[in-house]
Amino acid sequence: MLLNDKNGILFFQFPNLAGFSEIQHGIFTRKCGYSKEPYKSLNVSFEVGDHPGIVEQNRDILCRCIKGKEFVYAKQKHATQIIILAKNDKVHSNAPFAGDAMITDVLSKYLVIQVADCQSLLLYDPARHVVANIHSGWRGSIKNIIGKTIEKMEKKFGCRPKNIIAGIGPSLGPCCAEFVNYKKEIPFNLWKYKNNDNLFDFWALSRDQLLDAGLLIKNIHSSNICTKCNTDLFFSFRGEGTTGRFAAVIGLK
Ligand SMILES: [Zn+2]
């Protein structure tokens, strides 16, 4: 991952997405925001108990940093609802969106996923000029929201998976993703991602879901940064309990 500093605001970028000048993207850290403990400090979620006015201020930091006109946040449900914002559709920008993935071909519409251990997956198809942002926690992984989102990109926007560039954001790593109740929670066909200590490698699962959807291995970059091991930089639900959510953003300029 590339670490950028814009006027003191830190954000990471995927090397395979950073080369495209027609898009902007960033994985923001928890640093340089206004929130107090336990949300210290760049918390972008209204859902975790933080002061709404401060969350607004934090969200403004993102807008200033990425210089986006419109940032789209969704109410994330750990399900497989996919929000599509297409040029040809009538876009109701004030609608209270609910969903765990967003796809758009509209310029200046920046898609934001909010996470603390769950994965954000940033996708870009340079052939069709379509971006997507996916929220995939373990529930999303089980339901393969990744595959479902790519299918929508194909059907709705004519994307071809072999053209899609993908980044897997900082999230709970195989070092920390312990599931003691995995027999109840995780389907049998995914137990191959578990080691002897009941630790699951959801990064490997996401990579495989991307490959199964038709992406090329050379177009996939995993940050390999574990949020629970890096609570100085990122919020971690497993590591901290009550905490904030950091932002993963992608959009067409
Ligand atoms: Zn870890």
Boltz pocket constraint, residues with backbone or C-beta under 6 A from the ligand:
constraints:
  - pocket:
      binder: B
      contacts: [[A, 172], [A, 173], [A, 174], [A, 175], [A, 176], [A, 226], [A, 227], [A, 228], [A, 229]]
      max_distance: 6.0
